[in-house]
Amino acid sequence: MLERIREGSQSFAAKAVLVLIILTFALAGVGSYVTGGADTTVAEVNGAEITQTEYDRAYENERSRLQEQFGDMFDAISSDPGYMKTVRANVMNQLIEQRLLIQYAQDHGMRISAAQVKQEIRDIPAFRTAGQFDNDVYLMALRNAGYTPESFANLMQNDLLRNQLLQALAGSEFALDSEILAILRLQEQTRSGGYLVARNADFIDQVELSEEEITQYYESNSQAFQAPERIKVEYVELSKADLMSDIEIADEEVRAFYDNRIDQYRTEEERRLSHILVEHGTENAEQKAQQALAELRDGADFADVAQTYSDDTFSAEVGGDLEWVERGMMDEDFDQAAFELENVGDVSDVVETSFGYHIIKLTDLRPGSVTPFEEVADEVRQQLVEQQLEDRYFQLQQQLAEVSFEQPDTLAPAAEAIGEQVRTTDLFARNRAPTPLSDDVILNNIFSENLIDERLNSDIIETSDDRSLVVRVLEHEPQHTRERAEVRDQIEQQLRTEKAQQMALEQAQQWQQQWAEGGSELDDQVVWFDSITMNTQEHPRGVVRNVFQMAPNAGDEPAMKAVELSNGDAVVIALTQVTPGNAELDEQADQIRQQLSNRQAQVILQAFIDTLKEDADITRKDI
């Protein structure tokens, strides 16, 4: 019933939708989803569509995350078609899993209340100015992100609903004391024995190579000797960061901006209200409302009367409480009566609205206020700097675009027009691009067929870090296989290393046989270790790792094995003793308990999702 009251007011309906939008924006992140007109369907999950727009936004988010994770290495990684195909498939899979979780939660009666949504909104710092929620900041962010109120409201509820389900599943996992003790004993276990290392470098000079082997290796591994496509370009760059130092804002401008937009820094009065509603459809509705008012005048408790008389069962369960409202959020007649109440505790007469007859009580009051200029002066100045910077950047960007288009076979006039210089690169491969050109958007343009074939100025290329560039290709080398003579040294080195590794392993295997037969001549070469843990730093990691992977013999004879190490050396290891660790439930046990519980939660969540997939009707397009 409360929702019907609020939806009856156009001004409130707008605010209510915006409230849901803000929370979705904060939780899901800008760019998580957008909506539009007609949209292509890329997948269906039990009849529910996943649109191309949803997929594109999720893919761009994942690209941004990977770029932040890998930094300068991302350009090389993203140039691998196979890797990016895997990324696209993972994004699609995540969207399908999210949709399955939401469907399961809805089918099993899980819901997100309006109160949860409203409370989260009040706590979002991204949309606060001077500690108060700023509707203008919110609207600007929403507009820049390309969201609509309807899509945000829907996605907000879905995100909270999915998290509610996942938390319920993960929260049910735990670890037993016996499991914790078993892990602690393994961690504290010690092992004794010895090892002999056959070093790869000792065999390099013994390797002999024939011309036939070199030729055969070259022909069998020609893909490894591909020289990447390379390109040489000249470019002109316009950067907001470079323009920032030219922006100056006078104190008078800051004050004038504040005075002209004083409403942005004003907090409206808020009132917490309770009400009793008798709907028009109720028999003797007005008489019933007057009877309720009479009981209140006689000293009856408002909450008790609300539970007895109110047709708004949702609010009646909490004493008629409607929580905090601002002027203009309710029906006009309701709003007028509510804001005429002067003191906390005052109760209105019976008020008729399009929904029925109300009795309204003022239960709390937050006066409106204006944030002083001194508290927001720096924030206002920054707004003006950004505004002027944006204007200047846009102006120069247009000049760059116009001049480079009018004179397409040279960049000198365009550079002169915006006060920049033409920069020229050496030949470079895509995964070795100079830092200013290492953005994936720029490289996609540079290595496009049009720019390579025509050798003319590109269109304006905009990057995510507020730069604009125009580039022109000067030279181009296509991908090709290097000549054998060019890579001969590389082949020889590789073959020598491989053969030396094999010789080192054969030596280790011979030592193992001698050692097992009791050959005393090896005693002086053996490196012995006594009661080491798996975290010891006194011996090579490859040796320690293999020591703790070995199974001990049942009798007195040591367990032995010969293995290659990752550095190309080979080693023969003898394991003579395994000593179980002592363990007790201490602070370290608490950490392991948490880690084990988290790991088990991940397993159960993945199993749950896999089960949903098996039972679902899923169709998807190739992306």
HUQUI-V169556 format. One record per pair of residues at least 24 apart in sequence whose C-alpha atoms are under 10 Angstrom apart, sorted by the first residue. I is the first residue (numbers start at 1). GAP is how many residues later the second one is. D is the distance in whole Angstrom. If there is no record, write none. Layout:
<<I	GAP	D> <I	GAP	D>>
//
This chain:
<<1	276	9> <1	278	10> <1	310	8> <1	311	5> <1	312	7> <1	313	7> <1	314	8> <1	354	9> <2	275	10> <2	309	10> <2	310	7> <2	311	9> <2	312	7> <2	313	7> <2	320	8> <3	111	9> <3	309	10> <3	311	10> <4	308	10> <4	351	8> <5	307	10> <5	324	10> <5	325	7> <5	326	7> <5	329	9> <5	348	9> <5	349	9> <5	350	7> <5	351	10> <6	323	7> <6	324	6> <6	325	7> <7	322	9> <7	323	8> <7	324	9> <8	321	10> <8	322	8> <8	323	6> <8	324	9> <8	345	10> <8	346	8> <8	347	9> <9	319	8> <9	320	7> <9	321	6> <9	322	5> <9	323	7> <10	318	9> <10	319	9> <10	320	9> <10	321	9> <11	316	10> <11	317	6> <11	318	6> <11	319	8> <11	320	9> <11	321	10> <12	313	10> <12	314	9> <12	315	9> <12	316	6> <12	317	4> <12	318	6> <12	319	8> <13	316	8> <13	317	9> <14	135	9> <14	315	9> <15	120	9> <15	313	10> <15	314	7> <16	98	10> <16	102	9> <16	133	10> <16	137	10> <16	313	8> <17	131	10> <17	132	6> <17	133	7> <17	135	9> <17	136	7> <18	103	10> <18	117	9> <18	120	9> <18	121	8> <18	124	9> <18	130	9> <18	131	6> <18	132	9> <18	134	9> <18	135	8> <19	98	8> <19	99	7> <19	100	10> <19	101	9> <19	102	7> <19	103	9> <19	116	9> <19	119	10> <19	130	9> <19	133	10> <19	134	8> <20	94	9> <20	97	7> <20	98	7> <20	100	9> <20	101	8> <20	129	8> <20	130	9> <20	131	10> <20	132	7> <20	133	5> <20	134	8> <20	135	9> <20	136	7> <20	137	8> <21	96	10> <21	100	9> <21	117	9> <21	118	10> <21	121	8> <21	126	9> <21	127	8> <21	128	6> <21	129	8> <21	130	8> <21	131	5> <21	132	5> <21	133	9> <21	134	9> <21	135	7> <21	136	10> <22	95	10> <22	96	10> <22	98	9> <22	99	6> <22	100	10> <22	102	8> <22	104	9> <22	105	8> <22	113	9> <22	116	7> <22	117	9> <22	119	9> <22	120	8> <22	127	9> <22	130	8> <22	131	9> <22	134	9> <23	94	7> <23	95	8> <23	96	9> <23	97	6> <23	98	5> <23	99	9> <23	100	9> <23	101	7> <23	104	10> <23	129	8> <23	130	8> <23	132	10> <23	133	6> <23	134	9> <23	137	10> <24	93	9> <24	96	10> <24	97	9> <24	125	10> <24	127	9> <24	128	6> <24	129	7> <24	130	8> <24	131	6> <24	132	4> <24	133	8> <24	134	9> <24	135	8> <24	136	9> <25	96	10> <25	99	10> <25	101	10> <25	102	10> <25	113	9> <25	116	9> <25	117	8> <25	120	9> <25	122	9> <25	127	7> <25	128	9> <25	130	9> <25	131	8> <26	94	9> <26	95	9> <26	98	7> <26	99	9> <26	100	7> <26	101	9> <26	130	9> <27	93	9> <27	97	9> <27	128	10> <27	129	7> <27	132	8> <27	133	9> <28	124	9> <28	127	8> <28	128	7> <28	130	10> <28	131	7> <28	132	10> <29	32	9> <29	116	9> <30	27	9> <30	31	9> <30	111	8> <30	112	8> <30	114	9> <30	115	6> <30	116	9> <30	117	9> <31	25	9> <31	26	6> <31	27	7> <31	28	10> <31	29	8> <31	30	7> <31	113	10> <31	114	6> <31	115	8> <31	116	9> <32	24	9> <32	25	6> <32	26	6> <32	27	9> <32	28	9> <32	29	7> <32	30	10> <32	113	9> <32	115	10> <32	120	10> <32	123	9> <33	24	6> <33	25	7> <33	28	10> <33	112	9> <33	113	9> <33	114	8> <33	118	8> <33	119	8> <33	122	8> <34	24	10> <34	111	8> <34	112	6> <34	113	5> <34	114	8> <34	117	7> <34	118	8> <34	121	10> <35	111	8> <35	112	7> <35	113	7> <35	114	10> <35	115	9> <35	116	6> <35	117	9> <36	110	9> <36	111	9> <36	112	9> <36	115	9> <41	579	9> <41	580	8> <42	50	9> <42	577	8> <42	578	6> <42	579	5> <42	580	8> <42	581	8> <43	49	8> <43	52	9> <43	53	8> <43	575	7> <43	576	5> <43	577	4> <43	578	6> <43	579	9> <44	52	8> <44	55	9> <44	573	8> <44	574	6> <44	575	5> <44	576	6> <44	577	9> <45	50	10> <45	51	7> <45	52	9> <45	54	7> <45	55	7> <45	58	9> <45	568	9> <45	571	7> <45	572	6> <45	573	5> <45	574	7> <45	575	9> <46	53	9> <46	54	8> <46	57	9> <46	569	10> <46	570	6> <46	571	5> <46	572	6> <46	573	9> <47	569	10> <47	570	8> <47	571	8> <47	572	9> <48	48	10> <48	51	8> <48	52	10> <48	55	9> <48	569	10> <48	570	9> <49	47	10> <49	50	9> <49	570	10> <49	571	10> <50	42	9> <50	45	8> <50	46	8> <50	49	8> <50	570	9> <52	571	10> <54	38	10> <54	41	9> <55	33	9> <55	36	7> <55	37	7> <55	39	10> <55	40	8> <55	568	9> <56	32	10> <56	35	9> <56	36	10> <57	34	10> <58	30	9> <58	33	7> <58	34	9> <58	36	9> <58	37	8> <59	28	8> <59	29	7> <59	30	10> <59	31	9> <59	32	6> <59	33	8> <60	28	10> <60	31	10> <61	30	10> <62	25	8> <62	26	9> <62	28	9> <62	29	7> <63	24	8> <63	25	10> <63	28	10> <64	400	10> <67	372	10> <67	373	10> <72	359	10> <72	360	10> <72	361	10> <72	363	8> <72	366	8> <72	367	9> <73	358	8> <73	359	10> <73	365	10> <74	357	9> <74	364	9> <74	365	9> <74	366	9> <75	355	8> <75	356	6> <75	357	8> <75	358	8> <75	363	6> <75	364	7> <75	365	6> <75	368	9> <76	353	10> <76	354	7> <76	355	4> <76	356	7> <76	357	9> <76	362	9> <76	364	10> <77	354	8> <78	353	9> <78	362	8> <79	351	7> <79	352	7> <79	361	9> <79	364	10> <79	365	10> <80	351	10> <85	538	8> <88	534	10> <88	535	7> <89	533	9> <89	534	8> <92	528	9> <92	529	10> <92	530	10> <92	531	9> <93	527	10> <96	513	10> <96	517	9> <96	522	8> <96	523	10> <96	524	9> <97	509	10> <97	512	7> <97	513	9> <97	515	8> <97	516	8> <98	60	9> <98	61	9> <98	64	7> <98	65	10> <98	511	9> <99	59	9> <99	63	9> <100	62	9> <100	509	8> <100	512	7> <100	513	8> <100	516	8> <100	518	10> <101	57	9> <101	60	9> <101	61	6> <101	62	9> <101	64	8> <101	65	8> <101	507	9> <101	508	8> <101	511	8> <102	55	10> <102	56	6> <102	57	8> <102	58	9> <102	59	7> <102	60	5> <102	61	9> <102	62	10> <102	63	8> <103	55	9> <103	58	10> <103	59	9> <103	509	10> <104	57	10> <104	58	9> <104	61	9> <104	508	8> <105	53	9> <105	56	7> <105	57	7> <105	58	10> <105	59	8> <105	60	6> <105	61	10> <106	52	9> <106	55	8> <106	56	9> <106	59	10> <110	51	7> <110	52	9> <110	54	8> <110	55	8> <111	46	8> <111	47	9> <111	49	9> <111	50	7> <111	53	9> <112	44	10> <112	45	6> <112	46	9> <112	47	10> <112	48	7> <112	49	6> <112	52	9> <113	44	9> <114	43	9> <115	208	9> <116	41	10> <116	44	9> <117	36	10> <117	39	8> <117	40	8> <117	43	9> <118	205	10> <118	206	10> <129	135	9> <129	136	7> <129	137	10> <129	242	9> <129	247	8> <129	250	9> <130	135	8> <130	136	10> <130	240	10> <130	241	7> <130	242	9> <130	245	7> <130	246	7> <130	249	9> <131	240	9> <132	133	8> <132	134	9> <132	135	7> <132	239	9> <133	131	10> <133	132	10> <133	134	8> <134	130	7> <134	131	8> <134	132	9> <134	133	9> <135	129	8> <136	128	7> <137	127	9> <166	435	10> <166	439	7> <166	442	10> <167	434	10> <167	438	10> <169	432	8> <169	433	10> <169	435	8> <169	436	7> <169	439	9> <170	427	9> <170	428	8> <170	429	10> <170	430	8> <170	431	5> <170	432	7> <170	433	9> <170	434	8> <170	435	7> <171	426	9> <171	427	9> <171	430	8> <172	425	9> <172	428	10> <172	429	8> <172	432	10> <173	423	9> <173	424	6> <173	425	8> <173	426	9> <173	427	7> <173	428	6> <173	429	10> <173	431	8> <174	419	8> <174	420	8> <174	422	8> <174	423	5> <174	424	8> <174	425	10> <174	426	8> <174	427	8> <175	417	9> <175	418	6> <175	419	8> <175	420	9> <175	421	6> <175	422	6> <175	423	9> <175	425	8> <176	417	8> <176	420	10> <176	421	9> <177	407	10> <177	408	8> <177	412	9> <177	413	10> <177	416	8> <178	407	10> <179	413	10> <179	414	9> <179	417	9> <180	403	9> <180	404	9> <180	405	8> <180	408	10> <180	409	6> <180	410	9> <180	411	10> <180	412	7> <180	413	6> <180	414	10> <180	416	8> <181	400	10> <181	401	9> <181	402	6> <181	403	7> <181	404	7> <181	408	8> <181	411	10> <181	412	10> <182	399	9> <182	400	10> <182	401	8> <183	398	10> <183	400	9> <183	406	9> <183	409	8> <183	410	10> <183	413	10> <184	396	10> <184	397	7> <184	398	8> <184	399	6> <184	400	8> <184	401	9> <184	404	9> <184	405	7> <184	408	8> <185	394	10> <185	395	6> <185	396	4> <185	397	6> <185	398	6> <185	399	9> <186	347	10> <186	348	9> <186	362	10> <186	393	10> <186	394	7> <186	395	6> <186	396	9> <186	397	9> <187	346	8> <187	347	7> <187	348	9> <187	393	9> <187	394	7> <187	395	9> <187	396	9> <188	344	10> <188	345	7> <188	346	8> <188	347	10> <188	391	9> <188	392	7> <188	393	4> <188	394	7> <188	395	8> <189	342	8> <189	343	8> <189	344	6> <189	345	8> <189	359	9> <189	389	7> <189	390	6> <189	391	5> <189	392	4> <189	393	8> <189	394	10> <190	340	8> <190	341	5> <190	342	5> <190	343	5> <190	344	8> <190	358	9> <190	387	8> <190	388	6> <190	389	5> <190	390	7> <190	391	7> <191	338	8> <191	339	7> <191	340	5> <191	341	5> <191	342	7> <191	343	9> <191	353	10> <191	356	8> <191	357	8> <191	361	10> <191	384	7> <191	385	8> <191	386	6> <191	387	5> <191	388	6> <191	389	9> <192	336	8> <192	337	5> <192	338	4> <192	339	5> <192	340	7> <192	341	9> <192	355	9> <192	382	9> <192	383	6> <192	384	6> <192	385	5> <192	386	7> <192	387	8> <193	333	10> <193	334	9> <193	335	6> <193	336	5> <193	337	6> <193	338	9> <193	339	9> <193	354	9> <193	365	8> <193	366	9> <193	367	10> <193	380	8> <193	381	5> <193	382	5> <193	383	5> <193	384	7> <193	385	9> <194	329	10> <194	331	10> <194	332	6> <194	333	5> <194	334	4> <194	335	6> <194	336	8> <194	349	10> <194	353	9> <194	364	10> <194	366	10> <194	378	9> <194	379	6> <194	380	5> <194	381	7> <194	382	8> <195	313	10> <195	317	10> <195	330	9> <195	331	6> <195	332	5> <195	333	7> <195	334	8> <195	348	8> <195	352	9> <195	365	9> <195	366	10> <195	367	9> <195	376	7> <195	377	6> <195	378	4> <195	379	6> <195	380	9> <196	312	8> <196	315	8> <196	316	9> <196	326	9> <196	327	10> <196	329	7> <196	330	5> <196	331	6> <196	332	9> <196	347	10> <196	366	9> <196	374	9> <196	375	6> <196	376	5> <196	377	7> <196	378	9> <197	307	9> <197	308	10> <197	310	9> <197	311	7> <197	314	10> <197	328	9> <197	329	8> <197	330	9> <197	346	9> <197	365	10> <197	366	10> <197	367	10> <197	368	10> <197	372	7> <197	373	6> <197	374	4> <197	375	7> <197	376	9> <198	303	9> <198	305	9> <198	306	5> <198	307	7> <198	308	9> <198	309	7> <198	310	6> <198	311	10> <198	313	9> <198	366	9> <198	370	9> <198	371	6> <198	372	5> <198	373	6> <198	374	8> <199	301	9> <199	302	8> <199	304	10> <199	305	6> <199	306	9> <199	308	10> <199	309	10> <199	366	10> <199	368	9> <199	369	8> <199	370	5> <199	371	6> <199	372	8> <200	296	10> <200	297	8> <200	298	9> <200	299	9> <200	300	6> <200	301	6> <200	302	9> <200	303	8> <200	304	6> <200	305	9> <200	364	10> <200	365	10> <200	367	8> <200	368	6> <200	369	5> <200	370	7> <201	295	10> <201	296	8> <201	299	7> <201	300	9> <201	303	9> <201	367	9> <201	368	8> <202	298	8> <202	299	10> <202	301	10> <202	302	8> <202	367	10> <203	293	9> <203	294	9> <203	296	8> <203	297	5> <203	298	8> <203	299	9> <203	300	7> <203	301	7> <203	304	10> <204	289	9> <204	291	10> <204	292	6> <204	293	7> <204	294	9> <204	295	8> <204	296	5> <204	297	9> <204	299	9> <204	300	10> <205	291	8> <205	295	9> <206	290	9> <206	293	9> <206	294	8> <206	297	9> <207	288	9> <207	289	6> <207	290	9> <207	291	10> <207	292	7> <207	293	7> <207	296	9> <208	284	10> <208	287	10> <208	288	8> <208	291	9> <209	283	8> <209	286	8> <209	287	8> <209	290	9> <210	282	10> <211	281	10> <213	278	10> <213	279	9> <213	282	9> <214	270	9> <214	274	8> <214	275	10> <214	277	7> <214	278	7> <214	280	10> <214	281	8> <215	269	8> <215	273	9> <215	276	9> <217	274	7> <217	275	9> <217	277	10> <217	278	8> <218	265	9> <218	266	7> <218	269	9> <218	270	8> <218	273	7> <219	265	9> <221	270	10> <222	259	7> <222	260	8> <222	261	10> <222	262	9> <223	257	10> <223	258	8> <223	259	10> <224	257	9> <224	258	9> <225	255	9> <225	256	6> <225	257	6> <225	258	8> <225	259	9> <225	261	9> <225	262	7> <225	265	10> <225	266	10> <226	253	7> <226	254	6> <226	255	4> <226	256	6> <226	257	10> <227	202	9> <227	250	9> <227	251	8> <227	252	6> <227	253	5> <227	254	6> <227	255	6> <227	256	10> <228	200	9> <228	201	6> <228	202	8> <228	203	9> <228	249	8> <228	250	7> <228	251	5> <228	252	7> <228	253	9> <228	254	10> <229	198	10> <229	199	8> <229	200	6> <229	201	7> <229	202	10> <229	218	9> <229	247	8> <229	248	6> <229	249	5> <229	250	4> <229	251	8> <230	196	9> <230	197	6> <230	198	5> <230	199	4> <230	200	7> <230	201	10> <230	202	9> <230	203	10> <230	217	9> <230	245	8> <230	246	6> <230	247	5> <230	248	7> <230	249	7> <231	194	9> <231	195	8> <231	196	5> <231	197	5> <231	198	7> <231	199	8> <231	202	9> <231	215	8> <231	216	8> <231	221	9> <231	242	7> <231	243	8> <231	244	6> <231	245	4> <231	246	6> <231	247	8> <232	192	8> <232	193	6> <232	194	5> <232	195	4> <232	196	7> <232	197	9> <232	214	9> <232	220	10> <232	240	9> <232	241	6> <232	242	5> <232	243	5> <232	244	6> <232	245	9> <233	190	8> <233	191	6> <233	192	6> <233	193	8> <233	194	8> <233	195	9> <233	204	10> <233	213	8> <233	219	10> <233	222	9> <233	238	7> <233	239	6> <233	240	4> <233	241	5> <233	242	7> <233	243	9> <234	176	9> <234	177	8> <234	188	7> <234	189	5> <234	190	4> <234	191	6> <234	192	9> <234	223	9> <234	236	9> <234	237	6> <234	238	5> <234	239	7> <234	240	7> <234	241	10> <235	175	10> <235	176	7> <235	177	10> <235	180	9> <235	186	9> <235	187	6> <235	188	5> <235	189	7> <235	190	9> <235	201	10> <235	202	9> <235	222	9> <235	223	9> <235	234	7> <235	235	6> <235	236	4> <235	237	6> <235	238	9> <236	164	9> <236	168	10> <236	175	7> <236	176	9> <236	178	8> <236	179	6> <236	180	10> <236	182	9> <236	184	7> <236	185	6> <236	186	5> <236	187	6> <236	188	9> <236	232	8> <236	233	6> <236	234	5> <236	235	7> <236	236	9> <237	160	10> <237	163	9> <237	178	8> <237	181	10> <237	183	7> <237	184	8> <237	185	8> <237	186	8> <237	199	9> <237	200	10> <237	223	10> <237	224	10> <237	230	7> <237	231	6> <237	232	5> <237	233	7> <237	234	9> <238	155	8> <238	158	8> <238	159	7> <238	162	8> <238	177	9> <238	180	8> <238	181	9> <238	182	8> <238	183	10> <238	224	10> <238	228	9> <238	229	6> <238	230	5> <238	231	6> <238	232	9> <239	154	8> <239	157	10> <239	158	10> <239	223	10> <239	224	10> <239	226	9> <239	227	6> <239	228	4> <239	229	6> <239	230	9> <240	146	10> <240	149	7> <240	150	8> <240	152	9> <240	153	6> <240	154	10> <240	225	9> <240	226	6> <240	227	6> <240	228	9> <241	148	9> <241	152	10> <241	224	9> <241	225	8> <241	226	8> <242	225	10> <243	146	7> <243	147	10> <243	149	8> <243	150	8> <244	141	8> <244	142	9> <244	144	9> <244	145	7> <244	146	10> <244	148	10> <244	149	10> <245	144	10> <246	139	10> <246	143	9> <246	146	10> <247	137	9> <247	138	6> <247	139	9> <247	140	10> <247	141	7> <247	142	7> <247	145	9> <248	133	10> <248	136	9> <248	137	7> <248	140	9> <248	141	10> <249	132	7> <249	133	9> <249	135	7> <249	136	7> <249	139	9> <250	131	9> <250	134	10> <251	126	9> <251	130	8> <253	127	10> <253	128	8> <253	131	8> <254	119	9> <254	122	10> <254	123	7> <254	124	9> <254	125	9> <254	126	6> <254	127	6> <254	128	9> <254	129	9> <254	130	7> <254	131	10> <255	118	8> <255	119	10> <255	122	8> <255	125	8> <255	126	9> <257	120	10> <257	123	7> <257	124	9> <257	126	9> <257	127	8> <258	114	10> <258	115	7> <258	118	9> <258	119	8> <258	122	7> <258	123	9> <259	114	9> <262	108	8> <262	109	9> <262	110	10> <262	111	9> <263	107	8> <263	108	10> <264	106	9> <264	107	9> <265	104	8> <265	105	6> <265	106	5> <265	107	8> <265	108	9> <265	111	9> <266	102	7> <266	103	6> <266	104	4> <266	105	6> <266	106	10> <267	99	10> <267	100	8> <267	101	5> <267	102	5> <267	103	6> <267	104	8> <268	57	10> <268	58	7> <268	59	8> <268	98	9> <268	99	7> <268	100	5> <268	101	7> <268	102	9> <269	55	10> <269	56	9> <269	57	6> <269	58	8> <269	70	10> <269	96	8> <269	97	6> <269	98	5> <269	99	4> <269	100	8> <270	53	10> <270	54	6> <270	55	6> <270	56	5> <270	57	7> <270	69	10> <270	94	9> <270	95	6> <270	96	5> <270	97	7> <270	98	7> <271	51	10> <271	52	8> <271	53	5> <271	54	5> <271	55	6> <271	56	8> <271	67	8> <271	68	8> <271	70	10> <271	73	9> <271	91	7> <271	92	8> <271	93	6> <271	94	5> <271	95	6> <271	96	8> <272	49	8> <272	50	7> <272	51	5> <272	52	4> <272	53	6> <272	54	9> <272	66	10> <272	72	9> <272	89	9> <272	90	6> <272	91	5> <272	92	5> <272	93	6> <272	94	8> <273	47	8> <273	48	6> <273	49	5> <273	50	6> <273	51	7> <273	52	8> <273	65	8> <273	66	10> <273	71	10> <273	72	10> <273	74	10> <273	87	7> <273	88	6> <273	89	5> <273	90	6> <273	91	7> <273	92	9> <274	28	9> <274	29	9> <274	32	9> <274	41	8> <274	42	9> <274	44	9> <274	45	7> <274	46	5> <274	47	4> <274	48	5> <274	49	7> <274	50	10> <274	64	10> <274	73	9> <274	84	10> <274	85	8> <274	86	6> <274	87	5> <274	88	7> <274	89	7> <274	90	10> <275	27	9> <275	28	9> <275	31	7> <275	35	8> <275	37	9> <275	40	8> <275	41	8> <275	44	8> <275	45	5> <275	46	7> <275	47	7> <275	59	10> <275	63	10> <275	72	9> <275	73	9> <275	82	10> <275	83	6> <275	84	5> <275	85	4> <275	86	6> <275	87	9> <276	26	9> <276	27	9> <276	29	8> <276	30	5> <276	31	9> <276	32	9> <276	33	7> <276	34	5> <276	35	8> <276	36	7> <276	37	10> <276	39	9> <276	40	7> <276	43	9> <276	44	6> <276	45	9> <276	74	9> <276	81	8> <276	82	5> <276	83	5> <276	84	7> <276	85	9> <277	29	8> <277	32	8> <277	33	5> <277	34	6> <277	35	6> <277	36	9> <277	38	10> <277	39	9> <277	43	9> <277	73	9> <277	74	9> <277	75	10> <277	76	10> <277	78	8> <277	79	7> <277	80	6> <277	81	5> <277	82	7> <277	83	9> <278	28	10> <278	31	7> <278	32	6> <278	33	5> <278	34	8> <278	72	10> <278	74	10> <278	77	8> <278	78	6> <278	79	5> <278	80	7> <278	81	9> <279	31	8> <279	32	6> <279	33	8> <279	73	10> <279	74	9> <279	75	9> <279	76	6> <279	77	4> <279	78	6> <279	79	9> <280	72	9> <280	73	9> <280	74	8> <280	75	7> <280	76	5> <280	77	7> <281	74	9> <281	75	8> <282	29	9> <282	74	9> <285	71	8> <285	72	7> <286	64	8> <286	65	10> <286	66	9> <286	70	8> <286	71	6> <286	72	9> <287	70	10> <288	69	9> <289	60	10> <289	61	7> <289	62	9> <289	63	10> <289	67	9> <289	68	6> <289	69	7> <289	70	8> <290	59	9> <290	60	7> <290	67	9> <290	68	10> <290	69	9> <292	58	9> <292	67	8> <293	54	9> <293	55	9> <293	56	7> <293	57	7> <293	65	10> <293	66	7> <293	67	10> <294	55	10> <296	51	9> <296	63	10> <297	50	9> <302	45	9> <302	57	10> <302	58	10> <302	59	8> <306	53	9> <310	47	10> <310	48	9> <310	49	9> <311	45	10> <320	39	10> <320	40	9> <320	41	9> <321	39	10> <321	40	9> <321	41	10> <321	42	9> <322	38	10> <322	41	10> <323	40	9> <323	41	9> <324	39	10> <324	40	8> <324	41	9> <324	42	9> <325	40	10> <326	40	10> <331	24	9> <333	25	10> <334	24	8> <334	25	9> <334	26	8> <335	25	10> <337	24	10> <338	24	7> <390	76	10> <393	73	9> <393	74	9> <393	75	9> <394	74	10> <396	72	10> <397	63	8> <397	65	10> <397	70	10> <397	71	7> <397	72	9> <398	62	9> <400	59	10> <400	60	8> <400	68	9> <400	69	9> <400	70	8> <401	56	10> <401	57	9> <401	58	7> <401	59	6> <401	60	10> <401	67	10> <401	68	9> <401	69	8> <402	57	10> <402	58	10> <404	52	9> <404	53	6> <404	54	8> <404	55	8> <404	56	9> <404	66	8> <404	67	10> <405	51	9> <405	52	7> <405	53	8> <405	54	8> <405	55	9> <405	65	10> <406	51	10> <407	49	9> <407	50	8> <408	47	9> <408	48	5> <408	49	5> <408	50	8> <408	51	10> <408	64	9> <409	45	9> <409	46	7> <409	47	5> <409	48	6> <409	49	10> <409	63	8> <410	45	10> <410	46	8> <410	47	7> <410	61	10> <410	62	8> <411	45	9> <411	46	7> <411	59	8> <411	60	8> <411	61	8> <414	56	9> <415	55	10> <422	48	10> <422	49	9> <423	48	9> <424	47	10> <424	48	10> <424	49	10> <424	50	9> <425	48	10> <425	49	9> <426	48	10> <426	49	9> <427	47	9> <427	48	8> <427	49	8> <427	50	8> <428	48	9> <428	49	9> <429	48	9> <429	50	10> <436	31	10> <436	33	10> <437	26	10> <437	32	9> <437	34	10> <439	24	7> <439	25	9> <439	26	9> <442	26	10> <442	27	8> <442	28	9> <442	29	9> <445	25	10> <445	26	9> <445	27	10> <446	24	10> <446	25	7> <446	26	8> <446	27	7> <447	26	9> <447	29	9> <452	24	7> <452	25	10> <497	71	8> <498	70	8> <500	68	8> <500	69	9> <501	63	8> <501	64	9> <501	66	9> <501	67	6> <501	68	6> <501	69	7> <502	62	9> <502	66	9> <502	67	9> <502	68	9> <503	66	10> <503	67	9> <504	59	10> <504	60	8> <504	64	8> <504	65	6> <504	66	6> <504	67	8> <505	57	7> <505	58	7> <505	59	6> <505	60	9> <505	63	9> <505	64	8> <505	65	5> <505	66	7> <505	67	9> <506	56	9> <506	57	10> <506	64	9> <507	55	9> <507	63	8> <507	64	9> <507	65	9> <508	53	9> <508	54	6> <508	55	8> <508	56	9> <508	61	9> <508	62	6> <508	63	6> <508	64	5> <508	65	9> <509	52	8> <509	53	6> <509	54	8> <509	61	9> <509	62	9> <509	63	7> <510	52	9> <510	62	9> <511	51	9> <511	60	9> <511	61	7> <511	62	10> <512	48	7> <512	49	7> <512	50	7> <512	59	9> <512	60	6> <512	61	8> <512	62	9> <513	47	9> <513	48	10> <513	49	10> <513	59	10> <515	45	9> <515	57	9> <515	58	10> <515	59	9> <516	41	9> <516	42	9> <516	43	9> <516	44	8> <516	58	9> <526	46	10> <526	47	9> <526	48	10> <527	46	10> <528	45	10> <528	46	9> <529	46	10> <529	47	10> <530	46	9> <530	47	9> <531	46	8> <531	47	8> <531	48	8> <532	46	10> <532	47	10> <533	46	10> <533	48	10> <540	25	10> <541	24	9> <541	25	10> <542	24	7> <542	25	9> <542	27	10> <542	28	10> <542	29	9> <543	27	10> <543	28	8> <543	29	9> <543	30	8> <544	29	10> <546	25	10> <546	27	8> <547	26	7> <547	27	8> <547	28	7> <548	27	9> <548	30	9> <550	24	9> <550	25	8> <551	24	9> <551	27	9> <552	24	8> <552	25	7> <552	26	7> <553	24	9> <553	25	10>>
//
